[in-house]
Amino acid sequence: MAAGARTSDVLTVLASQEGERLTVADIVAVLRDRAFALLVVLLGLPNCLPMPPPIPLVCGLLLLLVAIQIAAGMSAPWLPRRLLGQSIRQADVQRAVTRAVPVLKRLERWSRPRLSVFETAIGMRGMGVALLALALALIVAAPLIGQIPLGLAVCLVGLGLVERDGILVLAGLGIGLFGVALNAGFAYAVISGIAGLFSLG
């Protein structure tokens, strides 16, 4: 990939990879020396659509590891070999990319560098903490639909970091708060239902 390639270009290259499954190592190979931000986008992307387990769990664990490294101030991502071997069906990647790329291209035309507070070392560490919270929420998200707002949030935050656009980052964080509240409400309803069954017994 060229150094100035846009996020939509990177995703198109990933979707064109051969084989039935795409491993995390394959993704890292395409990214090469790309920044943390693109990896954040890619980890959020599969969760923008209803995906069966364990995809949200795997993406959440990877995002958790990436977020910790961002919060720690590391300059490049490191992933353990076991996680590099995790994979997702190429058909799922293509389906998600087909839907995401047109939207990303519109966002890329509109986006521009602004609210550069996130570019500072302290700002990036703060983003790491925010992504850490989103990753934890993604890991315990309600099956099939609970991860969708969180996936959108992660993608927008990552894209905002790529484009140095603080407005996109803030939009992503806002959607993330909604996603966390939605999943918290779902968990509360489940726990209340179980408690009600025990009280009836």
N, CA and C of each residue as an Amber inpcrd file, in Angstrom:
protein
   603
   0.8390000  -1.1990000   0.0000000   0.0000000   0.0000000   0.0000000
   0.8750000   1.2490000   0.0000000   0.4460000   2.2600000  -0.7780000
   1.1510000   3.5290000  -0.7790000   0.9550000   4.2140000   0.5590000
   1.9280000   5.0280000   0.9380000   1.8780000   5.6670000   2.2570000
   0.6420000   6.5370000   2.4210000   0.1660000   7.1610000   1.3070000
  -0.9810000   8.0570000   1.3970000  -2.3050000   7.4040000   1.0770000
  -2.3650000   6.0990000   1.0220000  -3.6070000   5.4030000   0.6820000
  -4.6890000   5.7100000   1.7030000  -5.9220000   5.9190000   1.2140000
  -7.0400000   6.1880000   2.1000000  -7.5510000   4.8880000   2.7110000
  -8.3480000   5.0360000   3.7550000  -8.8940000   3.8660000   4.4370000
  -9.6960000   2.9970000   3.4800000 -10.4930000   3.6100000   2.6100000
 -11.3050000   2.8540000   1.6600000 -10.4320000   2.0430000   0.7190000
  -9.2640000   2.5810000   0.3390000  -8.3470000   1.8420000  -0.5420000
  -7.7920000   0.6110000   0.1670000  -7.4340000   0.7570000   1.4410000
  -6.8940000  -0.3670000   2.2070000  -7.9350000  -1.4690000   2.3270000
  -9.1760000  -1.0880000   2.6260000 -10.2410000  -2.0870000   2.7630000
 -10.4980000  -2.8140000   1.4450000 -10.4270000  -2.0980000   0.3400000
 -10.6260000  -2.7200000  -0.9720000  -9.5500000  -3.7550000  -1.2480000
  -8.3180000  -3.4510000  -0.8780000  -7.2240000  -4.4140000  -1.0460000
  -7.4620000  -5.6500000  -0.1870000  -7.8970000  -5.4430000   1.0470000
  -8.1720000  -6.5800000   1.9420000  -9.2720000  -7.4670000   1.3850000
 -10.3210000  -6.8620000   0.8470000 -11.4470000  -7.6330000   0.3200000
 -11.0660000  -8.4330000  -0.9150000  -9.9850000  -8.0350000  -1.5840000
  -9.5730000  -8.7260000  -2.8030000  -8.5660000  -9.8450000  -2.5490000
  -8.2180000 -10.0640000  -1.2640000  -7.2650000 -11.1270000  -0.9510000
  -7.8620000 -12.4950000  -1.2950000  -7.0240000 -13.4170000  -1.7400000
  -7.4850000 -14.7490000  -2.1240000  -7.5860000 -15.6600000  -0.9010000
  -8.3970000 -16.7030000  -1.0320000  -8.5570000 -17.6740000   0.0430000
  -9.9270000 -17.5870000   0.6800000 -10.2900000 -18.6270000   1.4340000
 -11.6000000 -18.6770000   2.0750000 -11.6350000 -17.9060000   3.3860000
 -10.4820000 -17.7620000   4.0500000 -10.4300000 -17.0580000   5.3280000
  -9.2850000 -16.0440000   5.3260000  -9.4710000 -15.0040000   6.0940000
  -8.4680000 -13.9450000   6.2050000  -8.0040000 -13.8910000   7.6500000
  -6.7240000 -14.1440000   7.8790000  -6.1970000 -14.1420000   9.2430000
  -5.7780000 -12.7330000   9.6500000  -5.6190000 -12.5460000  10.9600000
  -5.1230000 -11.2680000  11.4660000  -3.7290000 -10.9890000  10.9010000
  -2.9320000 -12.0380000  10.7190000  -1.5980000 -11.8760000  10.1250000
  -1.7050000 -11.3470000   8.6960000  -2.7090000 -11.8250000   7.9420000
  -2.9220000 -11.3250000   6.5800000  -3.2320000  -9.8300000   6.6030000
  -4.0710000  -9.4370000   7.5620000  -4.4470000  -8.0240000   7.6700000
  -3.2300000  -7.1670000   7.9950000  -2.4230000  -7.6260000   8.9500000
  -1.2200000  -6.8890000   9.3360000  -0.2580000  -6.7760000   8.1560000
  -0.1800000  -7.8470000   7.3470000   0.7100000  -7.8310000   6.1760000
   0.2830000  -6.7680000   5.1680000  -1.0340000  -6.5780000   5.0120000
  -1.5190000  -5.5510000   4.0990000  -1.2600000  -4.1600000   4.6670000
  -1.4470000  -4.0300000   5.9680000  -1.2450000  -2.7240000   6.5930000
   0.2210000  -2.3050000   6.6020000   1.1000000  -3.3130000   6.7830000
   2.5440000  -3.0590000   6.8780000   2.8290000  -2.0010000   7.9340000
   3.2990000  -0.8370000   7.5270000   3.6770000   0.1670000   8.5150000
   2.5790000   1.1960000   8.7610000   1.3390000   0.8200000   8.4350000
   0.2360000   1.7480000   8.6830000   0.0550000   1.9640000  10.1900000
  -0.5710000   3.0470000  10.5390000  -0.7080000   3.4270000  11.9420000
  -1.7330000   2.5600000  12.6650000  -1.7370000   2.7040000  13.9860000
  -2.7120000   2.0310000  14.8330000  -4.1410000   2.2900000  14.3450000
  -4.3810000   3.5080000  13.8670000  -5.7430000   3.9430000  13.5560000
  -6.4230000   3.0370000  12.5300000  -5.6880000   2.6040000  11.4970000
  -6.2910000   1.7370000  10.4870000  -6.6500000   0.3840000  11.0710000
  -5.8460000  -0.1110000  11.9850000  -6.1590000  -1.3770000  12.6360000
  -7.4330000  -1.2320000  13.4720000  -7.6220000  -0.0790000  14.0880000
  -8.8460000   0.1840000  14.8460000 -10.0550000   0.1290000  13.9140000
  -9.9550000   0.7670000  12.7400000 -11.0530000   0.7350000  11.7570000
 -11.3760000  -0.7030000  11.3740000 -10.3610000  -1.4790000  11.0930000
 -10.5570000  -2.8480000  10.6290000 -11.1670000  -3.7390000  11.7040000
 -10.8570000  -3.4780000  12.9600000 -11.4310000  -4.2760000  14.0430000
 -12.8780000  -3.8990000  14.3180000 -13.2400000  -2.6680000  13.9940000
 -14.6290000  -2.2580000  14.1630000 -15.5110000  -2.7020000  13.0110000
 -14.9460000  -2.7920000  11.8160000 -15.7240000  -3.0400000  10.6030000
 -16.5810000  -4.3040000  10.6450000 -16.0580000  -5.4740000  11.0320000
 -16.9090000  -6.6710000  11.0090000 -18.1310000  -6.5670000  11.9140000
 -18.0700000  -5.7050000  12.9090000 -19.1570000  -5.5950000  13.8780000
 -20.2080000  -4.5630000  13.4800000 -20.0330000  -3.9420000  12.3250000
 -21.0430000  -3.0070000  11.8230000 -22.2440000  -3.7450000  11.2290000
 -22.1260000  -5.0500000  11.0750000 -23.2090000  -5.9020000  10.5940000
 -23.4530000  -6.9890000  11.6300000 -24.6510000  -7.5760000  11.6560000
 -24.8780000  -8.6930000  12.5960000 -23.9120000  -9.8390000  12.3110000
 -23.0810000 -10.1620000  13.2630000 -22.0870000 -11.2150000  13.0910000
 -22.2330000 -12.2420000  14.2150000 -22.1250000 -13.5320000  13.8780000
 -22.2580000 -14.5680000  14.9010000 -20.9980000 -14.6480000  15.7540000
 -21.1130000 -15.2080000  16.9600000 -19.9170000 -15.4820000  17.7680000
 -19.0040000 -16.4260000  16.9970000 -17.6820000 -16.3710000  17.1450000
 -16.9780000 -15.5330000  18.1360000 -16.4060000 -14.2520000  17.5420000
 -16.9350000 -13.7750000  16.4070000 -16.3380000 -12.6180000  15.7410000
 -16.2860000 -11.3880000  16.6560000 -17.3940000 -10.9980000  17.3250000
 -17.2820000  -9.8340000  18.2240000 -16.2670000 -10.0510000  19.3440000
 -16.1990000 -11.2860000  19.8650000 -15.2480000 -11.5760000  20.9390000
 -13.8120000 -11.4300000  20.4510000 -13.5110000 -12.0160000  19.2880000
 -12.1550000 -11.9380000  18.7390000 -11.7750000 -10.4900000  18.4520000
 -12.6870000  -9.7540000  17.8030000 -12.4060000  -8.3510000  17.4950000
 -12.2440000  -7.5400000  18.7790000 -13.0840000  -7.8340000  19.7760000
 -12.9880000  -7.1120000  21.0330000 -11.6810000  -7.3660000  21.7500000
 -11.2240000  -8.6190000  21.7430000  -9.9540000  -8.9470000  22.3900000
  -8.7800000  -8.2790000  21.6790000  -8.8130000  -8.3020000  20.3440000
  -7.7490000  -7.6470000  19.5820000  -7.7610000  -6.1420000  19.8220000
  -8.9640000  -5.5500000  19.8220000  -9.0760000  -4.1190000  20.0680000
  -8.6070000  -3.7740000  21.4760000  -8.8950000  -4.6430000  22.4300000
  -8.4350000  -4.4440000  23.8020000  -6.9140000  -4.3600000  23.8520000
  -6.2580000  -5.2770000  23.1570000  -4.7980000  -5.2950000  23.1290000
  -4.2470000  -4.0410000  22.4550000  -4.8680000  -3.6510000  21.3370000
  -4.4340000  -2.4510000  20.6220000  -4.6470000  -1.2090000  21.4830000
  -5.8060000  -1.1330000  22.1480000  -6.1120000   0.0350000  22.9780000
  -5.1200000   0.1830000  24.1270000  -4.7460000  -0.9350000  24.7320000
  -3.7610000  -0.8940000  25.8240000  -2.4320000  -0.3370000  25.3080000
  -2.0400000  -0.7500000  24.1150000  -0.7750000  -0.2750000  23.5450000
  -0.8350000   1.2050000  23.2020000  -2.0100000   1.6730000  22.6970000
  -2.1650000   3.1030000  22.4130000  -2.0920000   3.8970000  23.7130000
  -2.7960000   3.4040000  24.7440000  -2.7830000   4.0970000  26.0370000
  -1.3900000   4.1160000  26.6540000  -0.5940000   3.0960000  26.3540000
   0.7660000   3.0150000  26.8860000   1.7480000   3.8700000  26.0820000
   1.2960000   4.4380000  24.9710000   2.1440000   5.3120000  24.1800000
   3.0570000   4.6030000  23.2040000   2.7530000   3.3410000  22.8610000
   3.5820000   2.6160000  21.8850000   3.4080000   3.2120000  20.4950000
   4.4570000   3.1540000  19.6970000   4.4340000   3.7800000  18.3740000
   3.9520000   2.8480000  17.2790000   3.9740000   1.5370000  17.5100000
   3.5320000   0.5700000  16.5090000   2.8760000  -0.6060000  17.2160000
   1.8640000  -1.2150000  16.5760000   1.1550000  -2.3160000  17.2430000
   1.9590000  -3.6030000  17.3040000   1.7540000  -4.3430000  18.3800000
   2.3320000  -5.6800000  18.5350000   1.1940000  -6.6350000  18.8640000
   1.1660000  -7.7850000  18.1810000   0.1370000  -8.7890000  18.4180000
   0.7940000 -10.1440000  18.6310000   0.3530000 -10.9090000  19.6280000
   0.9380000 -12.2370000  19.8620000   0.6170000 -13.1980000  18.7230000
   1.4740000 -14.1920000  18.5550000   1.3400000 -15.1240000  17.4430000
  -0.0100000 -15.8390000  17.4400000  -0.5150000 -16.1760000  18.6240000
  -1.7900000 -16.8910000  18.6890000  -2.9360000 -16.0490000  18.1260000
  -2.9310000 -14.7510000  18.4320000  -3.9630000 -13.8700000  17.9040000
  -3.7860000 -13.6320000  16.4100000  -2.5420000 -13.6190000  15.9480000
  -2.2920000 -13.4410000  14.5150000  -2.8860000 -14.5880000  13.7000000
  -3.0460000 -15.7490000  14.3360000  -3.6040000 -16.9020000  13.6430000
  -5.1160000 -16.9290000  13.5980000  -5.7920000 -16.0440000  14.3710000
  -7.2460000 -15.9790000  14.3250000  -7.6940000 -15.4860000  12.9560000
  -8.8540000 -15.9690000  12.5010000  -9.2740000 -15.6380000  11.1430000
 -10.7630000 -15.3420000  11.0680000 -11.1570000 -14.7480000   9.9480000
 -12.5480000 -14.4530000   9.6430000 -12.7800000 -14.8790000   8.1910000
 -14.0050000 -15.3020000   7.8900000 -14.2980000 -15.7390000   6.5280000
 -14.1180000 -14.5810000   5.5510000 -13.4570000 -14.8620000   4.4370000
 -13.2390000 -13.8300000   3.4240000 -14.5660000 -13.2910000   2.9010000
 -15.5780000 -14.1620000   2.8170000 -16.8940000 -13.7220000   2.3570000
 -17.4930000 -12.6820000   3.2920000 -17.2570000 -12.8450000   4.6080000
 -17.7540000 -11.8580000   5.5750000 -17.0160000 -10.5390000   5.4190000
 -15.7060000 -10.6150000   5.1740000 -14.9190000  -9.4000000   4.9520000
 -15.4220000  -8.6650000   3.7190000 -15.6320000  -9.4050000   2.6270000
 -16.1010000  -8.7920000   1.3850000 -17.4770000  -8.1590000   1.5620000
 -18.3540000  -8.8410000   2.2940000 -19.6990000  -8.3000000   2.5190000
 -19.6410000  -6.9960000   3.3130000 -18.8250000  -6.9840000   4.3660000
 -18.7010000  -5.7790000   5.1820000 -18.0470000  -4.6420000   4.4000000
 -17.0030000  -4.9590000   3.6310000 -16.2910000  -3.9340000   2.8670000
 -17.1910000  -3.3570000   1.7740000 -17.9680000  -4.2120000   1.1110000
 -18.8680000  -3.7480000   0.0540000 -19.8440000  -2.7070000   0.5760000
 -20.3190000  -2.9090000   1.7930000 -21.2520000  -1.9510000   2.3810000
 -20.5390000  -0.7280000   2.9490000 -19.3280000  -0.9190000   3.4470000
 -18.6360000   0.1630000   4.1480000 -17.9400000   1.1490000   3.2160000
 -17.3560000   0.6580000   2.1180000 -16.5100000   1.5150000   1.2750000
 -17.2540000   2.7280000   0.7140000 -18.4720000   2.5920000   0.1730000
 -19.1610000   3.7990000  -0.3210000 -19.3590000   4.8510000   0.7620000
 -19.7000000   4.4030000   1.9820000 -19.8770000   5.3460000   3.0910000
 -18.5430000   5.9860000   3.4600000 -17.4870000   5.1590000   3.5110000
 -16.1610000   5.6850000   3.8620000 -15.6850000   6.7140000   2.8450000
 -15.9480000   6.4650000   1.5720000 -15.5100000   7.4160000   0.5430000
 -16.2100000   8.7570000   0.7000000 -17.4920000   8.7180000   1.0660000
 -18.2020000   9.9840000   1.3050000 -17.6330000  10.7000000   2.5300000
 -17.3520000   9.9370000   3.5780000 -16.7720000  10.5390000   4.7860000
 -15.3900000  11.1130000   4.4970000 -14.6050000  10.4080000   3.6820000
 -13.2530000  10.8680000   3.3480000 -13.2920000  12.1690000   2.5540000
 -14.3150000  12.3430000   1.7020000 -14.4320000  13.6000000   0.9490000
 -14.8070000  14.7610000   1.8730000 -15.5890000  14.4590000   2.9010000
 -16.0550000  15.4960000   3.8210000 -15.0480000  15.7750000   4.9330000
 -14.2880000  14.7690000   5.2950000 -13.3920000  14.8770000   6.4420000
 -12.1680000  15.7220000   6.1330000 -11.6660000  16.3780000   7.1710000
 -10.4360000  17.1700000   7.0510000  -9.8320000  17.3350000   8.4390000
  -8.5450000  17.6520000   8.5350000  -7.9220000  17.8300000   9.8500000
  -8.5710000  18.9630000  10.6350000  -9.0360000  18.6720000  11.8480000
  -9.6380000  19.6680000  12.7330000  -9.6880000  19.0990000  14.1510000
  -9.7810000  19.9630000  15.1360000  -9.7450000  19.5630000  16.5400000
  -8.5570000  18.6330000  16.7940000  -7.3560000  19.1770000  16.6040000
  -6.1410000  18.3620000  16.6120000  -5.6970000  17.9280000  18.0040000
  -6.5430000  18.1310000  19.0290000  -6.1610000  17.7380000  20.3860000
  -5.8540000  16.2470000  20.4670000  -6.4670000  15.4380000  19.5670000
  -6.2540000  14.0000000  19.6020000  -4.8990000  13.5960000  19.0270000
  -4.1890000  14.5470000  18.4090000  -2.8900000  14.2300000  17.8310000
  -1.7640000  14.3090000  18.8590000  -2.0070000  14.9190000  19.9990000
  -0.9670000  15.0400000  21.0120000  -0.7590000  13.6980000  21.7090000
   0.3840000  13.5640000  22.3840000   0.6690000  12.3180000  23.0930000
  -0.3780000  12.0400000  24.1630000  -0.7680000  13.0780000  24.9030000
  -1.7820000  12.9020000  25.9460000  -3.1320000  12.5710000  25.3160000
  -3.4370000  13.2510000  24.2020000  -4.6970000  12.9900000  23.5130000
  -4.7920000  11.5590000  23.0170000  -3.7060000  11.0410000  22.4520000
  -3.7110000   9.6660000  21.9540000  -3.8300000   8.6690000  23.1040000
  -3.1940000   8.9540000  24.2260000  -3.3360000   8.0590000  25.3840000
  -4.7850000   8.0590000  25.8790000  -5.4090000   9.2370000  25.8350000
  -6.8210000   9.3180000  26.1970000  -7.6880000   8.5150000  25.2410000
  -7.3540000   8.5410000  23.9490000  -8.0890000   7.7450000  22.9700000
  -7.9010000   6.2650000  23.2470000  -6.7250000   5.8930000  23.7050000
  -6.4880000   4.4980000  24.0620000  -7.4130000   4.0450000  25.1770000
  -7.6040000   4.9140000  26.1760000  -8.5030000   4.5870000  27.2940000
  -9.9400000   4.4720000  26.7890000 -10.3620000   5.3910000  25.8960000
 -11.7160000   5.3460000  25.3510000 -11.9350000   4.0690000  24.5410000
 -10.9440000   3.7030000  23.7360000 -11.0440000   2.4740000  22.9450000
 -11.0340000   1.2420000  23.8340000 -10.3350000   1.3300000  24.9550000
 -10.3290000   0.2350000  25.9170000 -11.7470000  -0.0250000  26.4360000
 -12.4690000   1.0530000  26.7360000 -13.8490000   0.9150000  27.2050000
 -14.7420000   0.3240000  26.1170000 -14.5600000   0.7650000  24.8630000
 -15.3550000   0.2280000  23.7580000 -15.0420000  -1.2500000  23.5260000
 -13.7710000  -1.6160000  23.6770000 -13.3830000  -3.0190000  23.4940000
 -14.0340000  -3.9080000  24.5420000 -14.0420000  -3.4630000  25.7930000
 -14.6670000  -4.2400000  26.8630000 -16.1690000  -4.3840000  26.6130000
 -16.7970000  -3.3000000  26.1390000 -18.2270000  -3.3690000  25.8260000
 -18.4870000  -4.3250000  24.6680000 -17.6020000  -4.3330000  23.6860000
 -17.7600000  -5.2130000  22.5290000 -17.6390000  -6.6770000  22.9340000
 -16.7500000  -6.9680000  23.8580000 -16.5410000  -8.3480000  24.3040000
 -17.8040000  -8.9230000  24.9490000 -18.5330000  -8.0850000  25.6840000
 -19.7240000  -8.5710000  26.4040000 -21.0210000  -8.1050000  25.7420000
 -20.9480000  -7.6420000  24.4820000 -22.1270000  -7.1110000  23.7970000
 -23.1880000  -8.1840000  23.5940000 -24.4420000  -7.7540000  23.5130000
 -25.5480000  -8.6660000  23.2400000 -25.3330000  -9.3390000  21.8880000
 -25.6580000 -10.6280000  21.7600000 -25.4100000 -11.3750000  20.5160000
 -26.0890000 -10.7420000  19.3030000 -25.3730000 -10.7630000  18.1730000
 -25.8720000 -10.4170000  16.8370000 -26.1330000  -8.9270000  16.6160000
 -26.8520000  -8.2520000  17.5070000 -27.1780000  -6.8540000  17.2400000
 -26.5000000  -5.8750000  18.2050000 -26.1160000  -6.3500000  19.3840000
 -25.5510000  -5.4580000  20.3860000 -24.2210000  -4.8550000  19.9740000
 -23.5050000  -5.5470000  19.0620000 -22.1830000  -5.0450000  18.6830000
 -22.2380000  -4.0000000  17.5710000 -23.4040000  -3.8240000  16.9130000
 -23.4660000  -2.9400000  15.7410000 -23.1260000  -1.4880000  16.0820000
 -23.7770000  -0.8460000  17.0790000 -23.3890000   0.5340000  17.3920000
 -21.9450000   0.6460000  17.8770000 -21.4680000  -0.3820000  18.5740000
 -20.0810000  -0.3520000  19.0360000 -19.1200000  -0.4660000  17.8560000
 -19.4580000  -1.3250000  16.8800000 -18.6320000  -1.4440000  15.6790000
 -18.5830000  -0.1430000  14.9070000 -19.7370000   0.5190000  14.7630000
 -19.7850000   1.8170000  14.0850000 -18.9390000   2.8460000  14.8260000
 -19.0400000   2.8220000  16.1520000 -18.2720000   3.7630000  16.9680000
 -16.7730000   3.5700000  16.7750000 -16.3270000   2.3210000  16.8310000
 -14.8990000   2.0260000  16.6720000 -14.4200000   2.4500000  15.2870000
 -15.2110000   2.1660000  14.2550000 -14.8280000   2.5560000  12.8890000
 -14.6910000   4.0680000  12.7540000 -15.6460000   4.8110000  13.3050000
 -15.6000000   6.2640000  13.1940000 -14.4150000   6.8450000  13.9650000
 -14.1570000   6.3070000  15.1550000 -13.0020000   6.7810000  15.9260000
 -11.7140000   6.5190000  15.1510000 -11.5790000   5.2890000  14.6210000
 -10.3810000   4.9560000  13.8490000 -10.2330000   5.8220000  12.6150000
 -11.3360000   6.0230000  11.8790000 -11.2840000   6.8580000  10.6760000
 -10.9480000   8.3000000  11.0350000 -11.5100000   8.7790000  12.1490000
 -11.1890000  10.1330000  12.5850000  -9.7170000  10.2930000  12.9190000
  -9.1190000   9.2460000  13.5090000  -7.6880000   9.2950000  13.8080000
  -6.8500000   9.2410000  12.5300000  -7.2840000   8.4340000  11.5540000
  -6.5690000   8.3750000  10.2730000  -6.5830000   9.7370000   9.5890000
  -7.7790000  10.3630000   9.5560000  -7.9440000  11.6290000   8.8360000
  -7.6090000  12.8430000   9.7070000  -7.2300000  12.6000000  10.9820000
  -6.9400000  13.6690000  11.9340000  -8.1400000  14.5980000  12.0960000
  -9.3280000  13.9930000  12.1260000 -10.5830000  14.7250000  12.1990000
 -11.2340000  14.4960000  13.5640000 -11.1130000  15.4900000  14.4560000
 -11.6710000  15.3630000  15.7880000 -13.1820000  15.2670000  15.8000000
 -13.8510000  15.8300000  14.7840000 -15.3160000  15.7510000  14.7210000
 -15.7520000  14.3000000  14.5450000 -15.0790000  13.5680000  13.6570000
 -15.3970000  12.1550000  13.4660000 -15.1290000  11.3550000  14.7420000
 -14.0380000  11.6720000  15.4100000 -13.7120000  10.9840000  16.6590000
 -14.8110000  11.1980000  17.6880000 -15.2570000  12.4480000  17.8390000
 -16.3070000  12.7570000  18.8110000 -17.6220000  12.0840000  18.4210000
 -17.9230000  12.0340000  17.1150000 -19.1350000  11.3470000  16.6620000
 -19.0670000   9.8670000  17.0220000 -17.8910000   9.2700000  16.8030000
 -17.7170000   7.8650000  17.1530000 -17.8820000   7.6190000  18.6380000
 -17.3320000   8.5040000  19.4580000 -17.4580000   8.3470000  20.9030000
 -18.9110000   8.4970000  21.3510000 -19.6520000   9.4040000  20.6890000
 -21.0640000   9.5750000  21.0120000 -21.8700000   8.3200000  20.7100000
 -21.6250000   7.7230000  19.5290000 -22.3030000   6.4770000  19.1710000
 -21.8740000   5.3660000  20.1260000 -20.6060000   5.3990000  20.5400000
 -20.1120000   4.3970000  21.4830000 -20.8460000   4.4610000  22.8150000
 -21.0980000   5.6780000  23.3020000 -21.8540000   5.8310000  24.5500000
 -23.2600000   5.2630000  24.4020000 -23.8700000   5.5020000  23.2440000
 -25.1970000   4.9310000  22.9860000 -25.1340000   3.4080000  22.9810000
 -24.0990000   2.8570000  22.3460000 -23.9520000   1.4040000  22.2850000
 -23.7550000   0.7940000  23.6620000 -22.9470000   1.4560000  24.4940000
 -22.7330000   0.9650000  25.8540000 -24.0440000   0.9910000  26.6350000
 -24.8070000   2.0950000  26.5020000 -26.0850000   2.2060000  27.2080000
 -27.0660000   1.1440000  26.7250000 -27.0900000   0.8970000  25.4080000
 -27.9880000  -0.1150000  24.8470000 -27.6840000  -1.4890000  25.4090000
 -26.4160000  -1.8530000  25.4520000 -26.0380000  -3.1660000  25.9630000
 -26.2400000  -3.2630000  27.4660000 -26.0230000  -2.1520000  28.1760000
 -26.2800000  -2.1460000  29.6130000 -27.7650000  -2.3650000  29.8810000
 -28.6230000  -1.7430000  29.0610000 -30.0560000  -1.9390000  29.2050000
 -30.4660000  -3.3670000  28.9260000 -29.8420000  -3.9700000  27.9080000
 -30.1310000  -5.3650000  27.5820000 -29.7250000  -6.2770000  28.7360000
 -28.5300000  -6.0340000  29.2870000 -28.0540000  -6.8510000  30.4030000
 -28.9580000  -6.6870000  31.6190000 -29.4070000  -5.4550000  31.8730000
 -30.2990000  -5.2010000  33.0050000 -31.6170000  -5.9460000  32.8290000
 -32.1570000  -5.9400000  31.5950000 -33.4160000  -6.6320000  31.3280000
 -33.2740000  -8.1350000  31.5400000 -32.1500000  -8.7070000  31.0950000
 -31.9240000 -10.1420000  31.2640000 -31.8160000 -10.4970000  32.7470000
 -31.0180000  -9.7040000  33.4790000 -30.8270000  -9.9760000  34.9110000
 -32.1470000  -9.8140000  35.6680000 -32.9120000  -8.7770000  35.3180000
 -34.1990000  -8.5650000  35.9790000 -35.1590000  -9.7110000  35.6830000
 -35.1350000 -10.1980000  34.4310000 -35.9950000 -11.3200000  34.0700000
 -35.6500000 -12.5760000  34.8480000 -34.3500000 -12.8390000  34.9670000
 -33.9090000 -14.0280000  35.7260000 -34.2890000 -13.8910000  37.2040000
 -34.0770000 -12.6880000  37.7630000 -34.4300000 -12.4440000  39.1610000
 -35.9240000 -12.6190000  39.3840000 -36.7200000 -12.1680000  38.3950000
 -38.1630000 -12.3210000  38.4950000 -38.5980000 -13.7760000  38.4910000
 -37.9220000 -14.5900000  37.6950000 -38.2510000 -16.0190000  37.6640000
 -37.9580000 -16.6820000  39.0090000 -36.8280000 -16.2950000  39.6100000
 -36.4800000 -16.8710000  40.9160000 -37.4600000 -16.4180000  42.0010000
 -37.9080000 -15.1760000  41.9140000 -38.8410000 -14.6780000  42.9270000
 -40.2090000 -15.3470000  42.8170000 -40.5810000 -15.7040000  41.5720000
 -41.8460000 -16.4150000  41.3840000 -41.7610000 -17.8390000  41.9410000
 -40.5460000 -18.4180000  41.8370000 -40.3730000 -19.7760000  42.3450000
 -40.3770000 -19.8110000  43.8540000
